[in-house]
Amino acid sequence: MREAHPHEASVGIAYYVSDTDGVGGRLRDSPKDFRVDEIEDVDFESIDADPGAYPHVVVRATLRGWATSDFAGRVADRLEMSRERITWAGTKDRHAVTTQLFSIRDPDPDAVADLSIDDAELSVCGRTGRPVLFGDLVGNRFEIVVRDAADGVGAITDELAAFAGAAERTDADGSDGESSADESSDTTRTARVAVPNWFGQQRFGSRRAITHRVGLAIVRDDWQGAVRAVVGRPSEREPERTQAARETADRAFERLAAGEDPDWAGALDAMPGHLGQERAMLQRCRERDADSPADFQAAVETAPESLQRLYVHAAQSWLFNRMLSARLERGLPFDRPVVGDVVAFGTEREGVFVPDTARTQRVTSDRVATIERHCERGRAVVTHPLVGTATELAAADTAPGDIERALLDDADLAPDEFAGPDPFGSTGDRRAIRVATDLTVSSADDPALSFALPKGSYATAILREYCKVDPDRL
């Protein structure tokens, strides 16, 4: 197997499943090169429905170059309302053209229909009785162009098709699609491909992948370590001024450990203004003259609740990525179960398989063949846990069980340690270890890839196989 980029290895991603050299290239030369359309999962009534029973107005927005939260803030400003009255189904990348749903609580519908915002097209869809919430979507459809790519798209597609268990590909014209050494012609192929269902780099931070480190410290009840992971620990991938500021923060923690004045004010003064969360934590440390776990927990709690929750989720994601890497190392299959696995059943909706992690089954030796058939027919997928207090690990003395227990031992963690106060606790869940999709790809000089993924899966899990570049470029 080909080893992953070193920066990916820091978040648990150890390998590529394709061995062909990457095509390199550039993504997001312009927002139109990265298009994302939500596969919606929201029912709504007519805009003329009773606003008392259906107070939330649903809007479909196509955005160019907008971060989701920034756009919601602009809408709130224009409608002269609290930003808290606006919610959405999924967070999207700023450097893209995205189509997604928002809901607005108790607005003037005429004012919503009359909104005019640069680089945004809005249409009012109707009303709902509850807000559109994060996760209210089946998945996303992607259309992505890779600029100035080298040859290799066809060979990589073949390898990802093999990982999916797909022996054949078909060209757009219906002929068999054998890879060609000469990919200079503009041919289009469709293939059933698959990749490990990695949590992408953006889950952990790009230049400085630390959200999982913060989460691990929180789970271990090390609140001082959580704050230091945010404000200190410089990365060579950051600007020199930022590195110097983090070194100043680190010295404050070192002085505290030595029984000296940590000088939180000096650390705060050194931190650049654009690092708002770091400054908020240091401000709380200065106000409380922090030296106790309660003080440092208070500093962590200056983060928005969604970010506090993300810290623990990132720790779970890092463990999950390490499980996938260990499974690859052992040569265990991803498209079918082995004894000890837990599979989740589900259904295909709008072209993507949606697992139901409330419908699981453990794979015993007398059930392997039966459950394999369910997987082959697209009715079930193999899972590993997102570890939490309710996690039941794979059966002991089996390969999946050995992987899960060994990684928890290595991290010095146990499921019951995720029993923190809300929003720092988690009961856990299960997640498919592989994501498969029907991918259409052109072999032009600037290849275009089109595919759909279920919610929670990352387009970068596919793009990294093709480009094989520093994850900051994905």
N, C-alpha and C positions, 0 to 999 in steps of 0.2 A: 504493500500500500504506500501511496505517496503521502509524505508528512505534510501537515498543514503549515500555514504561515505562523511564525513564532508568536505573533500577537494573538492569533486565534487560539493557540495552545494555552494561553493564559486564562481563557474562559472555558476550557475543557474540550475544545475542538481539536483533536489530534491528527486527523487524516482527511484526505480527499478519497472518494471512491472511484474517481477516474484517474488514470495514470498519464494520459496525454498531456503534453505541455499546455498551459493556458494560452488563450488568445490575447490576453492583456486588454488593451483598448481603454476607452473612457466611457463612463456612464454619466448621465445627467449633463451632457453638454448644454442642453437647454431643457426646461421642464417638459416639453413635449416628447422628449426621448424616454420619459419614464411615466407611463400612464397607468393609473390604478382606478378601477371601478368597483365599488362595493357590490357584492351579491347580496341583495337586501333580504331582510327577514322581519319586516315590520308591516303589520296590517293597519290601515287607517281609514277613517270615515271621511265623508265629504267635508269640505271647508265650511259648508252651511250647517253641519251638525251642531247640536246644542253645546255651547262653550262651557256650560256648567258641568256636563258629563264628560266632555272631551276638551279639556282646557289647553292641551298642548298642540301647537301648530307645527306640522312636519314640513321641512324644507329640504329639497334636493339641491345641492350646490356643486357646481363644477368649478374648481379652484386651480389657478395657475400660480405657482410660487408662494402659496400660503401654508404656513403651519396651522394645523387644525385649531389649536387653542388661541392663536393670534387672530384668526378669522372670527372665532366666536366672540372674542373681545371687541373686535371692530363692529360686529352686528349689535352687540350690547350697547356700545357707545352710540351708534346711529339710532337705536330704538330707545335710548335714554333709560336703560334698565340695568339691573344687576347681572353681571356675567354668570352668576349661579343659576339663572333661569334658562340657560342654554346648555344643552347636552348633545352628545353625538354617539354613534355606534362604534367608531374606530378611529384611532389616531393615525394620521398619514404624514408622509415626508413632505417637507417644504419644497424640495427641489423636484417637483413632479406636477403633472396635471391629474387631479383626483376628482372623482365624483362620489359624493357621500351624503348621508342623511344627518340632519340636525333636527332637534325639536326645541321650541321656544314656548315657555309657559306664560299663558295669559297675555299675548301681545295683541295689538291692533292688527288684524289680518291685512287690512288695506295698507298699513305702513310697512308690513313685511313684504307684500307684493310689490310695493314701490321702491324697495331698497335698490340702490345702485352703488356697487362697490367695485373698484378697479380690479381687473383680473379675476372676476367672479361672475358666474351666471347662476341665478337662483330661480327656482320654480316652487310654488307652494303646492304641496301634495294633498293635504287634508289635515284632519285632526285625530288625536289619540287620547285615550283616557289616562295614559301614563307617559312619562318621558321616554324618549329614545335613550337607551342606556348602552354603556360600553359592552360590546359583545352581541348586540342585536343585529347580527349579520351572519350569513352562511359562510362567507369567505370573500375573496377579492380576485378580480381578473386583472392580469398585468399585460402590458404591451411595452417592451423595453428594447431600446436600440443601443448597441455597443459600437461606438465610433472607433475607426482605425484599428480594427481587430486583425490579428494574424490568422493564418489558416489553422484549422483544428476543430471547428464547430461540429463537423460531421462525425469525426472520430469520438469526440466527447459525448455527443448525443448517443452514439452506439453503446458506449460504456454505461451511460446512465440508463439506457433501455435494458441492458443486460442486468443491471442492479434491480430493475423493476421486474425482471423475469420475462421481459418481452423479447421474443426471438426475432420478430420482424418489424420493419418500419415500412411506411407507405409514403410515397411522394404525393404532392398535391394532385398530380395527374392520374393517380391510382396505380402507378407502376411500383414494383419493388424498389425500395430505397437503399441500395448499397452505398456505403461511403465512398467518396471519390478523393483520390489524392489531390486532385486539382479542384479547389473550391472557389475559383475565381468567378465562375458563372453564378447568376442569381437564381438558384434553385431553392424551392421551399419543400421542407419535409415535415411530416407529423409523426411523432413517436410517443409511445407510452413510456415515460421515464420516471425514475424515483431517486430520492436522496434521503439520507438520514434526516430526521425531523429536528435538526439543530435549532437551538435558540441563537439567533443571530447576534453579531457583535453589538448592535445598537441596544440590545437588552442590558448590556453591561457598561456602556460608555465607549466611545470610539478612541479618542487620543489616550484616554486614561480609564481603563476598564476596572472600575472599583465598586460598582453597586453591589456585586455579590460579596465583596470583602466586608462592606458595611453590614450587609445582611447576616453574614456568618458571625460577625462580632455581636450583633444584636441577639441572635439565637443563643449565643454562648453567654449572654448577660454581661458582655464586656462593652459597656456604653462609652467608656473612654476610648477604647479601640475603635468604636464606630465613628466617633467624632474625628479622631485622628486620621482615619481612612479617607474622610471627606476633605478635611482642610490641609492635611500634611501629605507625606509620602509623594514627593514630586516624581513626575515622569519625564524622561528625556524627550518625549514626543510633544511636550508643551513648550510655549515660549519661555525664554530665559527669565523674564520678569516674573512669570507665574511660578517657575521652579524656585526662584529665590524666595518668593513669598511663602511657599509651602515649607521651605527649609527653615524659615523664621518660625512658622507654626510648630514644626517638629522640635525646635529648640525649646519652645515653651513647654511641651510635654516632657522633654528630657529634664528641664529644670524642676518641674513638678515632681518627677520621680526621684530627684535628688533632694527633695525637701526644700527647694528654693522657690522664690516668687516666679511664677510662670510668665508674667508680663503678657496677659491676654490682650491688653490695649495695644502693645507694640505689634503683636501678631495681627490684630485687626487693622491697624494702620498700614501694614505692609501688603495686605491682600488687595488685589486690583478690584476696582469698583464693579466690573462686569461679572465677577464671581459672587453673585448675590447669595447663593445658599451657603457658601463658605463664610461669607461675612456675617450672615444671620446667626450661624452657629457660634462664631467667635464673639459676636456681640453678646449673646446669651452667656457665654463663658465669662466675659468681662463683667457683666452685670451681677453674676452670682459668685464671682471670684471662684470659679469652678474647681473643686478638688474631690468631689464625691460622685458615686454612681448616679445619684438622683440629679445632680447638677448636669452631668453629661447626657443623661436621658432627656432632660429639659432642652438641651441644645439640639439633640436629634429631632425633638418634636417641633422645632421651628420649621422643619420641612413641611411642605403641603402633605396632607394625609395620603394622597395618591402616591407620592414619592416614598413616604414611610412604608407603605404597603409594598411598593416595588422593591425596596431593599431586600425584604425577606423573600419575595418571589424570585429575585435574581440569585439568591443563594440556592434556592430549589432548582433553578434553571442551570446553574453551574454544575450541580450534582448530576442532573439529568444528562447534560452534555458529556460528562465524564463516563456515565453508564454507556452511552452510545459508543464512545471511543473504546471502552473496554470490550464491548461486544464485538466491534470490528477486530480488535486485536486477537480475540479468541476464535475468530472465524465463524461466529454464530450467524445464522440467517436473519435477515430483516423482513423478508416477505412471508415468512411462515414461522410457526412457533416451534420451540423445543420444550421438552419436559421441564416444568417449573415456571414457564412463562404465564403471564396473565393476559388474556386477550379481551378487547372491548368490541362489542357488536355495534352496528350502526347502519346508516342508510346513505345512499347517494342522493344528493340534492343539488340541482343546478350544475351538475357536472363535477361536483366534489364530494368525497366521502366524508361524512360527519359522524365521528364515533360518539357513542353514548357511554361515558365512563361510569354511569350508574348501572350499566348492563355488562358485567364482566364475568369471565369464567377462568378458573385455573386449569392449566394444561397438565393432565396426568398421563402416565404412560399408556393407559388404555383409551385415552381420548385424543391422542396426537393426530391420528389419521383423520378423524372426523373434523377436528377444528382446522386442520390444514385445508380441507375442502371448503370450509366457510371462508377462510382467508383467500383462497384461489378464486372464489366466486364473488369476492368483493363485499362480503357480509361482516367481516371482522378484521381487526388489526392487532398486532402484537403491541404491548405497552410496557413502559417502565414507569416507576412512580415519580411524581413530584412530591418529595418527602414532606410529611406533616404528621400531626399527632394521631391521625386515623389511618396512617399508612400500614398496610399489611404487605410485608416484603414477599418476594417470590419464595417458593418453597426452599427450605434449607437442603443442603447437599445436592443442589442442582446448579447448573452453570449460571442461570440468571440470578438465583439466590446468592451464589458465591460472589458475583459481581456487586450486587447491591450492598451486601454486608461488608465486603472488603473496602468499598469506597466510603461507606459511613465510618468504619473503623479508622481509615486513613485520615478522614476529616475530623475525627474525634467528635462525632455527632451521633445522636439517637433521635428517633422520631418524636419522643415526648419532649424534647427540648424546643420544639416549635410551639409550645403552649404559652407564648407571650401574650401580653395584653393587646387588645385590638388597638391599632391595626397591625401589630407586630407578630401576631400568632397566625397559624395556618393549620387546618386539618389535613391539607394535602389533596392530591388528585392523582389521576393517571393520564399519560399522554402517549399517543401513537409514536413508535420509534422510527417510522418511515412515512414519508409523504410522497404520493404518486400523482401524476397529472399527465394529461394529453398535451404535449408541448409541440407547437408549430414554430419552426426555426428556419430562417433563410440563411443561405451561405453567401450572401453578398459581401462587398467590402465592409459595409456597416451592418452586420447581421442583426436581425430583429427576432426577438423571442416573445411568443405569446403563450400564456398558460394561466390556469386558475388554481388557487390554493385555499384550503379551509382556513377559517379564522384561527389565529394563533400561530400559523406557520409563516415562515419568513421567505420572501423572494430571494434574499441573499443566500439561502441554503442551496439554491440552484445556480445563481449567478457566480458564486465563488468557484464552482466546479468548472465553469467555462473560462472565467478570467484568470483565476489563480494569482491574485494580486494582494497587496496589503489591504486588509479589510477596511481601512479608512477610505479606500477608493471605490468601495461598493455602494 
